[in-house]
Amino acid sequence: MILSLDWSYVVEMAALDRSRLAPEPLPSAVGVRQHRRRAAGLSVVWAVILGNAAVMVWLWIHGGNWTLKSSGDVLTSIARITGLLSAYLALIQVILLARVPALERLVGFDRLSVWHRWNGHACLDLVLAHVVFSVWGYALLDKFSVPKEISTMLGGGIYPGMITATVGTALLIAVVLTSIVIVKRRLRYEWWYAVHLLAYAGIALAWFHQIPTGNELVLDKVAAAYWRSLVIATLVLIVVFRLVAPAVAALRYRLRVAAVVEEGPGVVSLWITGRGLDRLHARPGQFFLWRFLTRGRWSKAHPFSLSAAPDGRSLRITVKALGDDTARMGEMPIGTRVVAEGPFGVFTDGSRRREKVLLIAGGIGITPVRALLQEMRGDVVVIYRVVTAEDILFRKELDDLAETSDFELHYIVGDHATDEGRTYLSPDHLREVVPDIAERDVYVCGPPGLTNIVTRHVREAGVRRSHIHAERFAL
Ligand SMILES: Cc1cc2nc3c(=O)[nH]c(=O)nc-3n(C[C@H](O)[C@H](O)[C@H](O)COP(=O)(O)OP(=O)(O)OC[C@H]3O[C@@H](n4cnc5c(N)ncnc54)[C@H](O)[C@@H]3O)c2cc1C
């Protein structure tokens, strides 16, 4: 049911029907070349990360900072190197989510988020090691008790920048604590995000500690210049890709909501039109971060996948009401201006390495799968898992696509609270529905819980990790 519509857009929607569903030619070398290119690109990324770390450690040792004369010297040396490396990981942490398109294409938004999480933990561990070894080492050198050393460091004025460092450390601890799954679940997303932004303040404060207090940067001009360049490069990436690029895209594409269509209970599609959308180079399976410029919505961007292959004239997203913002999608005024950051993600045909494919969608996870089906050719099987028949979205579109593109489509309907429902998508069930599953590339998309379990079952059914492509609907 169409909830609201820009009538000038009706003509476009009509033109869209069949042309969107028509099959395209089979991709020749099923993503193998792209895979090799990505593997080479990833090696370059790792070489840059480890190369920079090596240069830093070398500059540090070369500057005579590694001293072993007494236990106090050893401890303070460990404190300094852990401090330097934590500052480096903090910069990497910022770059990982700077939305640098090249990095995003190589690694994928999902995997970058995982790297970001683990790097964050490693960064905090190094900061804490830095604090403990500093206090302990200086206490030995000064022949003070640990409490006296702490009060000297914080209040004595001997070590400048210590107060800012302490506040910075407290902010980083707050960020990591609020990101622990069990705590994060209890926090509103907006609060978690606001606390997360404090990490930037923490890193800035740590920098003001590093410059005046860090001996290696005060005394070694080369090391200081190297660090400054790293910080400036990080700042440039953040400003360019998080601020300038979205602003330029907003002016360039002039996106607006053209129609709002009800797809099922609590699920609506938004059709978004704009200028020159082919220049976005969006692929089926990708997602954007969408910001709707109306009152009460403009301050938050939400990730939603394209639910139809982009055709250069319009983009479609389909949203399930799962929280406060998504519940109000159906009321979106026609003509609302939209800013979209992206496209992001490697849940695309380009990641495919085999001719045979299995696509598994759980609930609203059908959105990128639906779009991918317009592009994927070859031996394709689709499993769409829902709780009730009412929850099946795009039924007609999927049936039409299955017919025109000749792929196998299974709707698996049932409540997972029942004994039978629990067996669905188990390794045995997967092998029963798709006997040659081990010979396929498998794409899995849905809510995080489902995606994690199904990915595990797919592996147990004989598919190697490198042939599984998962998109979890949570960052
Ligand atoms: C890559 C990706 C693609 C997605 N594609 C779709 C899609 O096609 N259709 C669809 O219905 N849903 C999709 N989602 C899920 C969708 O982003 C969330 O359901 C939505 O952001 C919830 O917003 P809310 O304010 O209504 O809910 P809230 O009650 O505020 O939050 C519910 C949960 O949604 C997540 N969330 C909330 N806000 C954000 C945000 N700004 N950024 C990231 N996560 C957030 C958090 O995990 C939070 O715990 C996708 C998620 C990801 C990560």
The ligand as a Tripos MOL2 file, in Angstrom:
@<TRIPOS>MOLECULE
LIG
   53    58     1     0     0
SMALL
NO_CHARGES

@<TRIPOS>ATOM
      1 C1         24.8190   -2.5140    7.5650 C.3       1 LIG1
      2 C2         23.4050   -2.3850    8.0910 C.ar      1 LIG1
      3 C3         22.3530   -2.4270    7.2100 C.ar      1 LIG1
      4 C4         21.0460   -2.3340    7.6920 C.ar      1 LIG1
      5 N1         20.0170   -2.4000    6.7990 N.ar      1 LIG1
      6 C5         18.7460   -2.3340    7.2470 C.ar      1 LIG1
      7 C6         17.6410   -2.4110    6.3420 C.ar      1 LIG1
      8 O1         17.8070   -2.5400    5.1260 O.2       1 LIG1
      9 N2         16.3960   -2.3410    6.8670 N.ar      1 LIG1
     10 C7         16.1640   -2.1990    8.2170 C.ar      1 LIG1
     11 O2         15.0080   -2.1390    8.6200 O.2       1 LIG1
     12 N3         17.1900   -2.1410    9.0910 N.ar      1 LIG1
     13 C8         18.4690   -2.1900    8.6620 C.ar      1 LIG1
     14 N4         19.5050   -2.1030    9.5580 N.ar      1 LIG1
     15 C9         19.2030   -1.9420   10.9980 C.3       1 LIG1
     16 C10        18.8530   -0.4750   11.2780 C.3       1 LIG1
     17 O3         19.9720    0.3400   11.0410 O.3       1 LIG1
     18 C11        18.4160   -0.2960   12.7390 C.3       1 LIG1
     19 O4         17.2950   -1.0980   12.9560 O.3       1 LIG1
     20 C12        18.0240    1.1520   12.9690 C.3       1 LIG1
     21 O5         19.1480    1.9800   12.8950 O.3       1 LIG1
     22 C13        17.3580    1.2630   14.3500 C.3       1 LIG1
     23 O6         17.1090    2.6200   14.6330 O.3       1 LIG1
     24 P1         16.0220    3.0780   15.7130 P.3       1 LIG1
     25 O7         16.3670    4.4560   16.1580 O.co2     1 LIG1
     26 O8         14.6620    2.8610   15.2050 O.co2     1 LIG1
     27 O9         16.2050    2.0300   16.8720 O.3       1 LIG1
     28 P2         16.8530    2.1830   18.3030 P.3       1 LIG1
     29 O10        15.8500    1.7110   19.2930 O.co2     1 LIG1
     30 O11        17.4580    3.5300   18.5130 O.co2     1 LIG1
     31 O12        18.0150    1.1240   18.2040 O.3       1 LIG1
     32 C14        17.8120   -0.2550   18.0150 C.3       1 LIG1
     33 C15        19.1790   -0.8430   17.6310 C.3       1 LIG1
     34 O13        19.4870   -0.4360   16.2980 O.3       1 LIG1
     35 C16        20.8600   -0.0750   16.1780 C.3       1 LIG1
     36 N5         20.9690    1.3440   15.7880 N.ar      1 LIG1
     37 C17        20.1790    2.3610   16.1760 C.ar      1 LIG1
     38 N6         20.5350    3.5130   15.5960 N.ar      1 LIG1
     39 C18        21.6030    3.2100   14.8340 C.ar      1 LIG1
     40 C19        22.4490    3.9830   14.0030 C.ar      1 LIG1
     41 N7         22.2720    5.2910   13.8630 N.pl3     1 LIG1
     42 N8         23.4630    3.3670   13.3990 N.ar      1 LIG1
     43 C20        23.6620    2.0410   13.5730 C.ar      1 LIG1
     44 N9         22.8970    1.2470   14.3130 N.ar      1 LIG1
     45 C21        21.8900    1.8230   14.9490 C.ar      1 LIG1
     46 C22        21.5000   -0.3320   17.5210 C.3       1 LIG1
     47 O14        22.0860   -1.6260   17.4990 O.3       1 LIG1
     48 C23        20.3580   -0.3090   18.4770 C.3       1 LIG1
     49 O15        20.6050   -1.1050   19.5870 O.3       1 LIG1
     50 C24        20.8060   -2.1890    9.0910 C.ar      1 LIG1
     51 C25        21.8860   -2.1270    9.9650 C.ar      1 LIG1
     52 C26        23.1690   -2.2320    9.4800 C.ar      1 LIG1
     53 C27        24.3190   -2.1630   10.4350 C.3       1 LIG1
@<TRIPOS>BOND
     1     1     2 1
     2     2     3 ar
     3     2    52 ar
     4     3     4 ar
     5     4     5 ar
     6     4    50 ar
     7     5     6 ar
     8     6     7 ar
     9     6    13 1
    10     7     8 2
    11     7     9 ar
    12     9    10 ar
    13    10    11 2
    14    10    12 ar
    15    12    13 ar
    16    13    14 ar
    17    14    15 1
    18    14    50 ar
    19    15    16 1
    20    16    17 1
    21    16    18 1
    22    18    19 1
    23    18    20 1
    24    20    21 1
    25    20    22 1
    26    22    23 1
    27    23    24 1
    28    24    25 2
    29    24    26 1
    30    24    27 1
    31    27    28 1
    32    28    29 2
    33    28    30 1
    34    28    31 1
    35    31    32 1
    36    32    33 1
    37    33    34 1
    38    33    48 1
    39    34    35 1
    40    35    36 1
    41    35    46 1
    42    36    37 ar
    43    36    45 ar
    44    37    38 ar
    45    38    39 ar
    46    39    40 ar
    47    39    45 ar
    48    40    41 1
    49    40    42 ar
    50    42    43 ar
    51    43    44 ar
    52    44    45 ar
    53    46    47 1
    54    46    48 1
    55    48    49 1
    56    50    51 ar
    57    51    52 ar
    58    52    53 1
@<TRIPOS>SUBSTRUCTURE
     1 LIG1         1 GROUP 0 **** ****
